Amino acid sequence: MRWARSVWGTKIKANASKHKALSWRYANALEAQLRTEVEALMRLAEAADNTPPPDTLDIPDEIQRRQDRLAAIAAAKATIAARADERDVQAQAEYEAKLERRADKARQTGRKPGGKPLSPPTRGPRDKDQVNLTDDESRIMPSSGGGFEQSYNAQASVDIDSGLIVSGHVTQQTNDQQELEPTLAQLAGQAEAIGAPTALLADAGYYSGDNVQAVADQAIIPYISDARDRHNPPLTQRLSEPDVRTDFDGPVDEMRYRMRTKAGRAIYAQRKYTIEPTFGIIKHVLGFRQFLLRGLKAVQGEWNLACIAFNLKKLHTLAG
């Protein structure tokens, strides 16, 4: 399909210099310790007329030092709490989307969904939530090799026909679901120069009813998986073709039907050999596996350079 775009995101490590972080649990413990120490120093100051403190102890200086640290801890806790609020909003939206999918499946099958009932997300800061004191705009994100790293989430979309990167941005959000609309805005802004996409391919990480609607609203055909791709599906499933339908209950229903057709599956399959190799080349061939600068604005510039470098390499290949 001409002018199709494939979208994907990957986590890239933040600046590799030693990171200093403060967790919610340690911040609270340290805050309590410092407050206790300030109270003890205040008692020493009050008793100074009768019992002079040691010559090596400058009480006003010691109190001020602790109050400065308490102010820094309060600022760090406020940042952690604000990020927890953002996470809670996102988690609630994901929870409601899952409930919607379960209800939709129940309507389609006529059966009550099996498995453990969904639990609402836990709200508020968690003990391991932390703020990075080295690059406070980076975030803790799951790494490809397991575990977690201080990272940014780099996004890109690739033209299916040429294999060139046509949009890219960096976000602090670990979840890709919120990054489809910024990508659509970028694609719309450059449509006059390079053409508007007729279709958009994305994996299940980008799926939501709102995202499907947003793509359809721009007269782009969405191919967004609503579930993780199953490896080696049965032959009957690969060869199956649903009955012809023309009545659809909105863009989501229409897209799900489209993704079950042979033509739809063939178009969606192009995502795996366009966008995924692009990130593999950037990381393993160009060697761009971590950011060298700090701060969202700076790493956005780095990501732009990485995408330009990839496109120059790709153009050289296309030119023969």
Phi and psi in degrees as GROMACS dihedral restraints (atoms count N, CA, C in turn):
[ dihedral_restraints ]
;  ai    aj    ak    al  type     phi  dphi    fc
    3     4     5     6     1   -67.9    20    10
    4     5     6     7     1   143.0    20    10
    6     7     8     9     1    64.9    20    10
    7     8     9    10     1    24.9    20    10
    9    10    11    12     1   -77.5    20    10
   10    11    12    13     1   147.8    20    10
   12    13    14    15     1  -121.2    20    10
   13    14    15    16     1   140.7    20    10
   15    16    17    18     1  -115.6    20    10
   16    17    18    19     1   132.0    20    10
   18    19    20    21     1  -115.0    20    10
   19    20    21    22     1   141.3    20    10
   21    22    23    24     1  -156.8    20    10
   22    23    24    25     1   162.6    20    10
   24    25    26    27     1  -137.7    20    10
   25    26    27    28     1   154.5    20    10
   27    28    29    30     1  -143.7    20    10
   28    29    30    31     1   151.7    20    10
   30    31    32    33     1   -88.3    20    10
   31    32    33    34     1   129.0    20    10
   33    34    35    36     1  -121.9    20    10
   34    35    36    37     1   131.4    20    10
   36    37    38    39     1   -57.9    20    10
   37    38    39    40     1   144.1    20    10
   39    40    41    42     1   -74.3    20    10
   40    41    42    43     1   177.2    20    10
   42    43    44    45     1   -43.8    20    10
   43    44    45    46     1   129.7    20    10
   45    46    47    48     1   -78.7    20    10
   46    47    48    49     1    -3.6    20    10
   48    49    50    51     1   -62.4    20    10
   49    50    51    52     1   159.8    20    10
   51    52    53    54     1   -57.5    20    10
   52    53    54    55     1   124.6    20    10
   54    55    56    57     1   -91.9    20    10
   55    56    57    58     1   137.7    20    10
   57    58    59    60     1  -109.5    20    10
   58    59    60    61     1   124.7    20    10
   60    61    62    63     1  -129.4    20    10
   61    62    63    64     1   155.7    20    10
   63    64    65    66     1  -128.0    20    10
   64    65    66    67     1   118.2    20    10
   66    67    68    69     1   -87.8    20    10
   67    68    69    70     1   161.1    20    10
   69    70    71    72     1   -60.4    20    10
   70    71    72    73     1   -42.6    20    10
   72    73    74    75     1   -64.7    20    10
   73    74    75    76     1   -47.5    20    10
   75    76    77    78     1   -69.1    20    10
   76    77    78    79     1   -35.1    20    10
   78    79    80    81     1   -61.1    20    10
   79    80    81    82     1   -42.9    20    10
   81    82    83    84     1   -66.9    20    10
   82    83    84    85     1   -40.6    20    10
   84    85    86    87     1   -66.2    20    10
   85    86    87    88     1   -43.4    20    10
   87    88    89    90     1   -67.0    20    10
   88    89    90    91     1   -37.6    20    10
   90    91    92    93     1   -61.9    20    10
   91    92    93    94     1   -44.7    20    10
   93    94    95    96     1   -63.1    20    10
   94    95    96    97     1   -41.0    20    10
   96    97    98    99     1   -62.1    20    10
   97    98    99   100     1   -46.6    20    10
   99   100   101   102     1   -66.1    20    10
  100   101   102   103     1   -38.1    20    10
  102   103   104   105     1   -64.6    20    10
  103   104   105   106     1   -39.5    20    10
  105   106   107   108     1   -63.2    20    10
  106   107   108   109     1   -41.0    20    10
  108   109   110   111     1   -67.3    20    10
  109   110   111   112     1   -38.6    20    10
  111   112   113   114     1   -62.9    20    10
  112   113   114   115     1   -42.9    20    10
  114   115   116   117     1   -61.7    20    10
  115   116   117   118     1   -40.5    20    10
  117   118   119   120     1   -65.6    20    10
  118   119   120   121     1   -40.9    20    10
  120   121   122   123     1   -66.0    20    10
  121   122   123   124     1   -36.1    20    10
  123   124   125   126     1   -64.7    20    10
  124   125   126   127     1   -37.8    20    10
  126   127   128   129     1   -67.0    20    10
  127   128   129   130     1   -38.8    20    10
  129   130   131   132     1   -62.4    20    10
  130   131   132   133     1   -39.5    20    10
  132   133   134   135     1   -65.4    20    10
  133   134   135   136     1   -40.4    20    10
  135   136   137   138     1   -66.6    20    10
  136   137   138   139     1   -32.6    20    10
  138   139   140   141     1   -90.5    20    10
  139   140   141   142     1     4.9    20    10
  141   142   143   144     1   -63.1    20    10
  142   143   144   145     1   -30.3    20    10
  144   145   146   147     1   -64.0    20    10
  145   146   147   148     1   -36.0    20    10
  147   148   149   150     1   -94.6    20    10
  148   149   150   151     1   -35.9    20    10
  150   151   152   153     1  -131.0    20    10
  151   152   153   154     1    94.8    20    10
  153   154   155   156     1   -60.0    20    10
  154   155   156   157     1   139.4    20    10
  156   157   158   159     1   -71.9    20    10
  157   158   159   160     1   164.3    20    10
  159   160   161   162     1   -56.9    20    10
  160   161   162   163     1   148.9    20    10
  162   163   164   165     1   -61.3    20    10
  163   164   165   166     1   -28.3    20    10
  165   166   167   168     1   -79.6    20    10
  166   167   168   169     1    -6.2    20    10
  168   169   170   171     1  -104.2    20    10
  169   170   171   172     1   113.5    20    10
  171   172   173   174     1   -98.4    20    10
  172   173   174   175     1    96.0    20    10
  174   175   176   177     1   -59.9    20    10
  175   176   177   178     1   -49.8    20    10
  177   178   179   180     1   -57.4    20    10
  178   179   180   181     1   -39.7    20    10
  180   181   182   183     1   -67.1    20    10
  181   182   183   184     1   -41.6    20    10
  183   184   185   186     1   -64.6    20    10
  184   185   186   187     1   -41.0    20    10
  186   187   188   189     1   -64.3    20    10
  187   188   189   190     1   -45.2    20    10
  189   190   191   192     1   -62.2    20    10
  190   191   192   193     1   -40.7    20    10
  192   193   194   195     1   -60.3    20    10
  193   194   195   196     1   -42.1    20    10
  195   196   197   198     1   -71.7    20    10
  196   197   198   199     1   -35.9    20    10
  198   199   200   201     1   -66.8    20    10
  199   200   201   202     1   -35.8    20    10
  201   202   203   204     1   -64.2    20    10
  202   203   204   205     1   -41.9    20    10
  204   205   206   207     1   -67.3    20    10
  205   206   207   208     1   -36.8    20    10
  207   208   209   210     1   -63.2    20    10
  208   209   210   211     1   -38.5    20    10
  210   211   212   213     1   -65.2    20    10
  211   212   213   214     1   -40.7    20    10
  213   214   215   216     1   -66.1    20    10
  214   215   216   217     1   -39.7    20    10
  216   217   218   219     1   -65.2    20    10
  217   218   219   220     1   -41.3    20    10
  219   220   221   222     1   -60.8    20    10
  220   221   222   223     1   -40.5    20    10
  222   223   224   225     1   -65.6    20    10
  223   224   225   226     1   -41.5    20    10
  225   226   227   228     1   -64.9    20    10
  226   227   228   229     1   -40.8    20    10
  228   229   230   231     1   -65.3    20    10
  229   230   231   232     1   -38.0    20    10
  231   232   233   234     1   -62.9    20    10
  232   233   234   235     1   -39.4    20    10
  234   235   236   237     1   -65.0    20    10
  235   236   237   238     1   -45.6    20    10
  237   238   239   240     1   -61.5    20    10
  238   239   240   241     1   -42.8    20    10
  240   241   242   243     1   -64.7    20    10
  241   242   243   244     1   -40.2    20    10
  243   244   245   246     1   -64.4    20    10
  244   245   246   247     1   -40.5    20    10
  246   247   248   249     1   -68.0    20    10
  247   248   249   250     1   -34.5    20    10
  249   250   251   252     1   -64.6    20    10
  250   251   252   253     1   -38.4    20    10
  252   253   254   255     1   -61.6    20    10
  253   254   255   256     1   -43.1    20    10
  255   256   257   258     1   -62.3    20    10
  256   257   258   259     1   -42.9    20    10
  258   259   260   261     1   -63.5    20    10
  259   260   261   262     1   -39.4    20    10
  261   262   263   264     1   -62.5    20    10
  262   263   264   265     1   -40.8    20    10
  264   265   266   267     1   -62.6    20    10
  265   266   267   268     1   -45.0    20    10
  267   268   269   270     1   -65.8    20    10
  268   269   270   271     1   -44.1    20    10
  270   271   272   273     1   -63.4    20    10
  271   272   273   274     1   -38.3    20    10
  273   274   275   276     1   -65.7    20    10
  274   275   276   277     1   -39.9    20    10
  276   277   278   279     1   -64.0    20    10
  277   278   279   280     1   -42.4    20    10
  279   280   281   282     1   -65.5    20    10
  280   281   282   283     1   -40.0    20    10
  282   283   284   285     1   -61.3    20    10
  283   284   285   286     1   -45.2    20    10
  285   286   287   288     1   -66.7    20    10
  286   287   288   289     1   -34.9    20    10
  288   289   290   291     1   -66.4    20    10
  289   290   291   292     1   -40.1    20    10
  291   292   293   294     1   -64.0    20    10
  292   293   294   295     1   -41.3    20    10
  294   295   296   297     1   -61.1    20    10
  295   296   297   298     1   -40.1    20    10
  297   298   299   300     1   -63.9    20    10
  298   299   300   301     1   -42.5    20    10
  300   301   302   303     1   -65.2    20    10
  301   302   303   304     1   -40.7    20    10
  303   304   305   306     1   -64.0    20    10
  304   305   306   307     1   -42.0    20    10
  306   307   308   309     1   -65.9    20    10
  307   308   309   310     1   -39.0    20    10
  309   310   311   312     1   -65.0    20    10
  310   311   312   313     1   -41.5    20    10
  312   313   314   315     1   -64.5    20    10
  313   314   315   316     1   -38.9    20    10
  315   316   317   318     1   -64.0    20    10
  316   317   318   319     1   -38.3    20    10
  318   319   320   321     1   -67.1    20    10
  319   320   321   322     1   -37.3    20    10
  321   322   323   324     1   -72.2    20    10
  322   323   324   325     1   -39.6    20    10
  324   325   326   327     1   -92.7    20    10
  325   326   327   328     1   -20.9    20    10
  327   328   329   330     1    75.5    20    10
  328   329   330   331     1    12.7    20    10
  330   331   332   333     1  -123.6    20    10
  331   332   333   334     1   150.7    20    10
  333   334   335   336     1   -71.0    20    10
  334   335   336   337     1   132.5    20    10
  336   337   338   339     1   -58.6    20    10
  337   338   339   340     1   137.4    20    10
  339   340   341   342     1   -84.1    20    10
  340   341   342   343     1  -175.9    20    10
  342   343   344   345     1    85.8    20    10
  343   344   345   346     1   178.5    20    10
  345   346   347   348     1   -71.7    20    10
  346   347   348   349     1   134.6    20    10
  348   349   350   351     1   -59.0    20    10
  349   350   351   352     1   145.7    20    10
  351   352   353   354     1   -69.5    20    10
  352   353   354   355     1   138.9    20    10
  354   355   356   357     1  -103.6    20    10
  355   356   357   358     1   140.0    20    10
  357   358   359   360     1   -64.1    20    10
  358   359   360   361     1   152.0    20    10
  360   361   362   363     1   -66.9    20    10
  361   362   363   364     1   148.7    20    10
  363   364   365   366     1   -78.0    20    10
  364   365   366   367     1   133.4    20    10
  366   367   368   369     1  -101.0    20    10
  367   368   369   370     1   159.8    20    10
  369   370   371   372     1    91.9    20    10
  370   371   372   373     1   168.0    20    10
  372   373   374   375     1   -61.1    20    10
  373   374   375   376     1   147.5    20    10
  375   376   377   378     1  -110.3    20    10
  376   377   378   379     1   158.5    20    10
  378   379   380   381     1   -54.2    20    10
  379   380   381   382     1   -38.7    20    10
  381   382   383   384     1   -88.8    20    10
  382   383   384   385     1    -3.5    20    10
  384   385   386   387     1   -60.7    20    10
  385   386   387   388     1   139.3    20    10
  387   388   389   390     1  -146.8    20    10
  388   389   390   391     1   160.2    20    10
  390   391   392   393     1  -114.1    20    10
  391   392   393   394     1   136.6    20    10
  393   394   395   396     1   -87.9    20    10
  394   395   396   397     1   124.4    20    10
  396   397   398   399     1   -86.7    20    10
  397   398   399   400     1    -9.0    20    10
  399   400   401   402     1   -90.9    20    10
  400   401   402   403     1   -49.1    20    10
  402   403   404   405     1  -136.8    20    10
  403   404   405   406     1    89.3    20    10
  405   406   407   408     1   -73.6    20    10
  406   407   408   409     1    -1.9    20    10
  408   409   410   411     1   -94.8    20    10
  409   410   411   412     1   -10.4    20    10
  411   412   413   414     1   -83.0    20    10
  412   413   414   415     1   169.7    20    10
  414   415   416   417     1  -138.1    20    10
  415   416   417   418     1   155.4    20    10
  417   418   419   420     1   -74.2    20    10
  418   419   420   421     1   123.8    20    10
  420   421   422   423     1  -136.2    20    10
  421   422   423   424     1   152.7    20    10
  423   424   425   426     1   -64.7    20    10
  424   425   426   427     1   137.7    20    10
  426   427   428   429     1   -94.6    20    10
  427   428   429   430     1   159.2    20    10
  429   430   431   432     1   -65.3    20    10
  430   431   432   433     1   -28.3    20    10
  432   433   434   435     1   -91.0    20    10
  433   434   435   436     1    10.2    20    10
  435   436   437   438     1    95.0    20    10
  436   437   438   439     1   156.4    20    10
  438   439   440   441     1    81.3    20    10
  439   440   441   442     1  -161.9    20    10
  441   442   443   444     1  -136.9    20    10
  442   443   444   445     1   150.8    20    10
  444   445   446   447     1  -141.6    20    10
  445   446   447   448     1   157.1    20    10
  447   448   449   450     1   -73.5    20    10
  448   449   450   451     1   116.5    20    10
  450   451   452   453     1  -146.6    20    10
  451   452   453   454     1   176.2    20    10
  453   454   455   456     1  -124.7    20    10
  454   455   456   457     1   160.4    20    10
  456   457   458   459     1  -106.0    20    10
  457   458   459   460     1   109.6    20    10
  459   460   461   462     1   -94.3    20    10
  460   461   462   463     1   128.1    20    10
  462   463   464   465     1  -112.5    20    10
  463   464   465   466     1   149.6    20    10
  465   466   467   468     1  -155.5    20    10
  466   467   468   469     1   153.2    20    10
  468   469   470   471     1  -124.7    20    10
  469   470   471   472     1   143.1    20    10
  471   472   473   474     1  -122.3    20    10
  472   473   474   475     1   137.9    20    10
  474   475   476   477     1   -73.0    20    10
  475   476   477   478     1   125.3    20    10
  477   478   479   480     1   -61.9    20    10
  478   479   480   481     1   -41.2    20    10
  480   481   482   483     1   -68.2    20    10
  481   482   483   484     1   -46.7    20    10
  483   484   485   486     1   -96.5    20    10
  484   485   486   487     1   -24.2    20    10
  486   487   488   489     1    79.9    20    10
  487   488   489   490     1     8.9    20    10
  489   490   491   492     1   -86.0    20    10
  490   491   492   493     1   145.1    20    10
  492   493   494   495     1   -74.3    20    10
  493   494   495   496     1   126.9    20    10
  495   496   497   498     1  -114.0    20    10
  496   497   498   499     1    -8.8    20    10
  498   499   500   501     1  -158.1    20    10
  499   500   501   502     1   155.6    20    10
  501   502   503   504     1  -168.4    20    10
  502   503   504   505     1   144.9    20    10
  504   505   506   507     1  -156.0    20    10
  505   506   507   508     1   165.5    20    10
  507   508   509   510     1  -116.1    20    10
  508   509   510   511     1   138.2    20    10
  510   511   512   513     1  -130.9    20    10
  511   512   513   514     1   159.7    20    10
  513   514   515   516     1   -91.3    20    10
  514   515   516   517     1    -4.3    20    10
  516   517   518   519     1   -82.9    20    10
  517   518   519   520     1   130.9    20    10
  519   520   521   522     1   -78.5    20    10
  520   521   522   523     1   -22.3    20    10
  522   523   524   525     1   -92.2    20    10
  523   524   525   526     1   129.6    20    10
  525   526   527   528     1   -73.9    20    10
  526   527   528   529     1   -16.7    20    10
  528   529   530   531     1   -57.8    20    10
  529   530   531   532     1   -32.5    20    10
  531   532   533   534     1   -83.0    20    10
  532   533   534   535     1    -2.9    20    10
  534   535   536   537     1   -99.5    20    10
  535   536   537   538     1     0.4    20    10
  537   538   539   540     1   -74.5    20    10
  538   539   540   541     1   -42.3    20    10
  540   541   542   543     1   -65.5    20    10
  541   542   543   544     1   -41.3    20    10
  543   544   545   546     1   -59.2    20    10
  544   545   546   547     1   -36.1    20    10
  546   547   548   549     1   -66.3    20    10
  547   548   549   550     1   -42.7    20    10
  549   550   551   552     1   -60.4    20    10
  550   551   552   553     1   -39.3    20    10
  552   553   554   555     1   -64.1    20    10
  553   554   555   556     1   -40.6    20    10
  555   556   557   558     1   -64.0    20    10
  556   557   558   559     1   -44.9    20    10
  558   559   560   561     1   -63.4    20    10
  559   560   561   562     1   -39.1    20    10
  561   562   563   564     1   -66.9    20    10
  562   563   564   565     1   -36.2    20    10
  564   565   566   567     1   -68.3    20    10
  565   566   567   568     1   -22.4    20    10
  567   568   569   570     1  -113.7    20    10
  568   569   570   571     1    11.8    20    10
  570   571   572   573     1   -61.4    20    10
  571   572   573   574     1   -36.2    20    10
  573   574   575   576     1   -64.9    20    10
  574   575   576   577     1   -31.7    20    10
  576   577   578   579     1   -84.8    20    10
  577   578   579   580     1   -41.4    20    10
  579   580   581   582     1  -121.0    20    10
  580   581   582   583     1     0.6    20    10
  582   583   584   585     1    96.1    20    10
  583   584   585   586     1   144.5    20    10
  585   586   587   588     1   -83.6    20    10
  586   587   588   589     1   140.4    20    10
  588   589   590   591     1   -68.6    20    10
  589   590   591   592     1   147.3    20    10
  591   592   593   594     1   -96.2    20    10
  592   593   594   595     1   -19.1    20    10
  594   595   596   597     1  -146.9    20    10
  595   596   597   598     1   154.9    20    10
  597   598   599   600     1  -134.6    20    10
  598   599   600   601     1   127.9    20    10
  600   601   602   603     1  -110.5    20    10
  601   602   603   604     1   132.7    20    10
  603   604   605   606     1  -154.7    20    10
  604   605   606   607     1   152.0    20    10
  606   607   608   609     1   -82.8    20    10
  607   608   609   610     1  -176.2    20    10
  609   610   611   612     1   -64.4    20    10
  610   611   612   613     1   -20.1    20    10
  612   613   614   615     1   -64.3    20    10
  613   614   615   616     1   -19.2    20    10
  615   616   617   618     1  -100.2    20    10
  616   617   618   619     1    -1.1    20    10
  618   619   620   621     1   -76.1    20    10
  619   620   621   622     1   132.7    20    10
  621   622   623   624     1  -165.6    20    10
  622   623   624   625     1   156.4    20    10
  624   625   626   627     1   -59.2    20    10
  625   626   627   628     1   -39.3    20    10
  627   628   629   630     1   -64.9    20    10
  628   629   630   631     1   -38.7    20    10
  630   631   632   633     1   -67.6    20    10
  631   632   633   634     1   -40.7    20    10
  633   634   635   636     1   -61.8    20    10
  634   635   636   637     1   -43.0    20    10
  636   637   638   639     1   -63.6    20    10
  637   638   639   640     1   -41.5    20    10
  639   640   641   642     1   -62.4    20    10
  640   641   642   643     1   -40.1    20    10
  642   643   644   645     1   -65.9    20    10
  643   644   645   646     1   -47.0    20    10
  645   646   647   648     1   -63.4    20    10
  646   647   648   649     1   -33.7    20    10
  648   649   650   651     1   -63.3    20    10
  649   650   651   652     1   -23.3    20    10
  651   652   653   654     1   -96.4    20    10
  652   653   654   655     1    18.9    20    10
  654   655   656   657     1    59.4    20    10
  655   656   657   658     1    33.2    20    10
  657   658   659   660     1  -110.7    20    10
  658   659   660   661     1   137.6    20    10
  660   661   662   663     1   -82.5    20    10
  661   662   663   664     1   118.6    20    10
  663   664   665   666     1   -83.6    20    10
  664   665   666   667     1   136.8    20    10
  666   667   668   669     1  -127.9    20    10
  667   668   669   670     1    80.6    20    10
  669   670   671   672     1  -119.3    20    10
  670   671   672   673     1   116.9    20    10
  672   673   674   675     1   -63.7    20    10
  673   674   675   676     1   134.6    20    10
  675   676   677   678     1   -96.6    20    10
  676   677   678   679     1     9.4    20    10
  678   679   680   681     1  -157.4    20    10
  679   680   681   682     1   158.1    20    10
  681   682   683   684     1   -61.1    20    10
  682   683   684   685     1   138.7    20    10
  684   685   686   687     1   -64.4    20    10
  685   686   687   688     1   133.8    20    10
  687   688   689   690     1   -88.4    20    10
  688   689   690   691     1   130.8    20    10
  690   691   692   693     1   -78.1    20    10
  691   692   693   694     1   141.0    20    10
  693   694   695   696     1    50.3    20    10
  694   695   696   697     1    61.5    20    10
  696   697   698   699     1   -64.9    20    10
  697   698   699   700     1   156.9    20    10
  699   700   701   702     1   -57.7    20    10
  700   701   702   703     1   151.4    20    10
  702   703   704   705     1   -59.5    20    10
  703   704   705   706     1   -39.2    20    10
  705   706   707   708     1   -61.9    20    10
  706   707   708   709     1   -35.7    20    10
  708   709   710   711     1   -70.2    20    10
  709   710   711   712     1   -39.6    20    10
  711   712   713   714     1   -67.8    20    10
  712   713   714   715     1   -29.4    20    10
  714   715   716   717     1   -96.7    20    10
  715   716   717   718     1    -5.2    20    10
  717   718   719   720     1   -71.8    20    10
  718   719   720   721     1   155.6    20    10
  720   721   722   723     1  -141.1    20    10
  721   722   723   724     1   120.1    20    10
  723   724   725   726     1   -68.8    20    10
  724   725   726   727     1   160.3    20    10
  726   727   728   729     1   -61.4    20    10
  727   728   729   730     1   148.1    20    10
  729   730   731   732     1   -64.9    20    10
  730   731   732   733     1   132.9    20    10
  732   733   734   735     1  -129.9    20    10
  733   734   735   736     1   147.3    20    10
  735   736   737   738     1  -129.2    20    10
  736   737   738   739     1   -10.2    20    10
  738   739   740   741     1  -104.2    20    10
  739   740   741   742     1   119.3    20    10
  741   742   743   744     1  -127.6    20    10
  742   743   744   745     1   144.2    20    10
  744   745   746   747     1   -92.9    20    10
  745   746   747   748     1    64.3    20    10
  747   748   749   750     1    94.6    20    10
  748   749   750   751     1   174.2    20    10
  750   751   752   753     1   -61.6    20    10
  751   752   753   754     1   -34.7    20    10
  753   754   755   756     1   -66.2    20    10
  754   755   756   757     1   -47.0    20    10
  756   757   758   759     1   -61.1    20    10
  757   758   759   760     1   -42.0    20    10
  759   760   761   762     1   -66.0    20    10
  760   761   762   763     1   -40.6    20    10
  762   763   764   765     1   -66.7    20    10
  763   764   765   766     1   -41.0    20    10
  765   766   767   768     1   -62.1    20    10
  766   767   768   769     1   -39.3    20    10
  768   769   770   771     1   -64.2    20    10
  769   770   771   772     1   -45.8    20    10
  771   772   773   774     1   -59.2    20    10
  772   773   774   775     1   -40.3    20    10
  774   775   776   777     1   -70.9    20    10
  775   776   777   778     1   -13.7    20    10
  777   778   779   780     1   -92.2    20    10
  778   779   780   781     1   -11.0    20    10
  780   781   782   783     1   -80.2    20    10
  781   782   783   784     1   158.6    20    10
  783   784   785   786     1   -61.2    20    10
  784   785   786   787     1   -43.8    20    10
  786   787   788   789     1   -63.5    20    10
  787   788   789   790     1   -41.8    20    10
  789   790   791   792     1   -65.4    20    10
  790   791   792   793     1   -41.2    20    10
  792   793   794   795     1   -65.2    20    10
  793   794   795   796     1   -37.9    20    10
  795   796   797   798     1   -66.0    20    10
  796   797   798   799     1   -39.3    20    10
  798   799   800   801     1   -68.2    20    10
  799   800   801   802     1   -45.1    20    10
  801   802   803   804     1   -64.3    20    10
  802   803   804   805     1   -32.1    20    10
  804   805   806   807     1   -62.4    20    10
  805   806   807   808     1   -22.4    20    10
  807   808   809   810     1   -65.8    20    10
  808   809   810   811     1   -20.1    20    10
  810   811   812   813     1   -60.5    20    10
  811   812   813   814     1   -39.7    20    10
  813   814   815   816     1   -66.5    20    10
  814   815   816   817     1   -31.1    20    10
  816   817   818   819     1  -107.6    20    10
  817   818   819   820     1    18.8    20    10
  819   820   821   822     1  -120.4    20    10
  820   821   822   823     1   -66.6    20    10
  822   823   824   825     1   -75.7    20    10
  823   824   825   826     1   -39.4    20    10
  825   826   827   828     1   -66.1    20    10
  826   827   828   829     1   -44.8    20    10
  828   829   830   831     1   -61.6    20    10
  829   830   831   832     1   -29.6    20    10
  831   832   833   834     1   -58.9    20    10
  832   833   834   835     1   -48.2    20    10
  834   835   836   837     1   -68.7    20    10
  835   836   837   838     1   -34.4    20    10
  837   838   839   840     1   -63.3    20    10
  838   839   840   841     1   -40.6    20    10
  840   841   842   843     1   -67.1    20    10
  841   842   843   844     1   -42.4    20    10
  843   844   845   846     1   -60.2    20    10
  844   845   846   847     1   -42.6    20    10
  846   847   848   849     1   -79.5    20    10
  847   848   849   850     1   -44.5    20    10
  849   850   851   852     1   -99.6    20    10
  850   851   852   853     1   -27.4    20    10
  852   853   854   855     1   -94.8    20    10
  853   854   855   856     1   -49.7    20    10
  855   856   857   858     1   -78.8    20    10
  856   857   858   859     1   -15.5    20    10
  858   859   860   861     1    76.0    20    10
  859   860   861   862     1    20.2    20    10
  861   862   863   864     1   -90.5    20    10
  862   863   864   865     1    91.7    20    10
  864   865   866   867     1  -116.4    20    10
  865   866   867   868     1    -6.3    20    10
  867   868   869   870     1  -157.8    20    10
  868   869   870   871     1   153.9    20    10
  870   871   872   873     1   -82.1    20    10
  871   872   873   874     1   146.9    20    10
  873   874   875   876     1  -100.9    20    10
  874   875   876   877     1   -20.3    20    10
  876   877   878   879     1  -101.0    20    10
  877   878   879   880     1   174.9    20    10
  879   880   881   882     1  -123.4    20    10
  880   881   882   883     1   147.7    20    10
  882   883   884   885     1    96.2    20    10
  883   884   885   886     1   144.8    20    10
  885   886   887   888     1   -59.5    20    10
  886   887   888   889     1   -43.9    20    10
  888   889   890   891     1   -63.6    20    10
  889   890   891   892     1   -41.6    20    10
  891   892   893   894     1   -67.9    20    10
  892   893   894   895     1   -43.3    20    10
  894   895   896   897     1   -72.1    20    10
  895   896   897   898     1   -25.2    20    10
  897   898   899   900     1   -62.5    20    10
  898   899   900   901     1   -41.2    20    10
  900   901   902   903     1   -62.9    20    10
  901   902   903   904     1   -40.3    20    10
  903   904   905   906     1   -62.5    20    10
  904   905   906   907     1   -42.5    20    10
  906   907   908   909     1   -65.7    20    10
  907   908   909   910     1   -37.9    20    10
  909   910   911   912     1   -59.0    20    10
  910   911   912   913     1   -43.2    20    10
  912   913   914   915     1   -64.6    20    10
  913   914   915   916     1   -40.2    20    10
  915   916   917   918     1   -63.2    20    10
  916   917   918   919     1   -40.9    20    10
  918   919   920   921     1   -67.5    20    10
  919   920   921   922     1   -38.6    20    10
  921   922   923   924     1   -63.4    20    10
  922   923   924   925     1   -43.6    20    10
  924   925   926   927     1   -61.3    20    10
  925   926   927   928     1   -41.6    20    10
  927   928   929   930     1   -62.2    20    10
  928   929   930   931     1   -45.5    20    10
  930   931   932   933     1   -63.8    20    10
  931   932   933   934     1   -37.8    20    10
  933   934   935   936     1   -62.5    20    10
  934   935   936   937     1   -42.3    20    10
  936   937   938   939     1   -63.6    20    10
  937   938   939   940     1   -42.6    20    10
  939   940   941   942     1   -66.9    20    10
  940   941   942   943     1   -41.7    20    10
  942   943   944   945     1   -61.3    20    10
  943   944   945   946     1   -38.7    20    10
  945   946   947   948     1   -61.4    20    10
  946   947   948   949     1   -41.2    20    10
  948   949   950   951     1   -66.9    20    10
  949   950   951   952     1   -43.9    20    10
  951   952   953   954     1   -63.5    20    10
  952   953   954   955     1   -32.8    20    10
  954   955   956   957     1   -74.7    20    10
  955   956   957   958     1   -13.8    20    10
